[in-house]
């Protein structure tokens, strides 16, 4: 499956953005989808993951309560709604797919995902 992330941009502290991860080829129906981010000089970290049905989700502590992941399999798209954005959320955001059910701390990790989209840049100004 080939993925394409979009929706990044420049927003002020406290603002919101919605990222989209669409399949440019193939179906997302059977995949867990994860959102990851990488800030300059830092490792790529798991932000949020959702299983294939959308019934199970995981959020990193740093975003829990502010971000919400969802999926619409009829549109072959996964979303990441980001609210109350902070400068520390500034990063390139990537979406990725995995056949594994990757919706906990141990599985929402880059090593579990093997199909990656290009990133979309989110910049939060103070």
URNORKA-V305716 format. One line per field, one symbol per residue. ss: DSSP state (~ for helix, > for strand, _ for the rest). phi: phi as a letter, one per 30 degrees, with the letter a starting at -180 (. if undefined). burial: 1 if it has 24 or more other C-alpha atoms within 12 Angstrom, else 0. A space follows every 10 residues. Layout:
ss=???
phi=???
burial=???
This chain:
ss=_>>>>>__>> >>____>>>> >>>>>_____ _>>>>>>>__ ____>>>>>> ______>>>_ ___>__>>>> >>____>>>> >>____~~~_ >>>>>>>>__ _________~ ~~__>>_>_> >>>>>_
phi=.ccbcajdlc bdejdbbbcb bcddaicdec cdbbcbbbce icddbdcabb dddidbbbbd edbdjccbca bbddchbccb dcchdbeddd adcbcabbdd dcbbedcdbe ddcbbccddb dcbccd
burial=1111111111 1000111111 1110001110 1111111110 0000111111 1111001111 0010011111 1110011111 1111110011 1111111111 1111001111 0110111111 111100
